[in-house]
């Protein structure tokens, strides 16, 4: 029997700290990387309502060069540029992000802005990924950033492991990707104690986002045994961990299981496996409709599973098995799991209007992962039935 060939791309991330206090790990990385001007990009809530960021400042001492805590959801260009201006003025030689997915993405893009002296809205235009008229994904070629980024995530969306980051062009309300191998962080710090401050809805919904990474890996017709193994373990860890945290928010072991599951769920993506329609639609729901990142998968994943079942139904059996229900349809199992976490399950619940669906479908075709869906997608008309099913 012929062997199918594939290539696994590795990133430049050098360390992942599992279960160590963020302040200790960040100080250790500043020492290792020789940083003397550390710029902090952090959650405003953590900065103003907890002592977590003060712990980091104390650990870094005189090396703290400045703090930015104003990043809105979906990382609008204007906010990214404002943070970059502060980092530039501070003479930053290392960027540390502490917070959710938008802060994570913004920190990596700030490092790009510093490298290329990007200051205005249109300066970012030549650097984002786009889809041309033929459907080909175009990744601009440019020199990557050289200021190291250290990321301490407080949610479960997984962008900390990715070389790809998203920022929203406010002029056209479109979230776009920026990708370069050097945009991978130098290190990632998984501190479950820090996540006790994360609101339940945000923790659980972003957890479902990483569940979706595993779902679209196990459903992909381009996957391989390595990717499948990572996604299988990720799905089991996330299913157990999220359920336990829902039951007991102070279960640190369960929180760390979730964080490790996120890492595993991201390995196929960062290694080169394209995702499918749930992720493509999710990017548009976030940037265009301002739907929170995690909610996008909560409302779309079961509908996409049902849509794809006619072409990858056999592969979806492994998804059901990860939830201990191998004989049920994956779309039903995942729907039940998301409902059990108390998350929204329809586009209408997250504020999307029915008259927005055609626009969402059109923008979905501009996403890099629309055409890598297992069931062929060639036009906006192919996307509309999935959106209707999720409405």
Beta strands, then each sheet from edge to edge (+ up, - down):
strand 1: 15-18
strand 2: 38-42
strand 3: 64-68
strand 4: 94-99
strand 5: 130-131
strand 6: 137-138
strand 7: 148-153
strand 8: 164-169
strand 9: 174-179
strand 10: 187-190
sheet 1: 1+ 10+ 7+ 4+ 2+ 3+
sheet 2: 5+ 6-
sheet 3: 8+ 9-
end
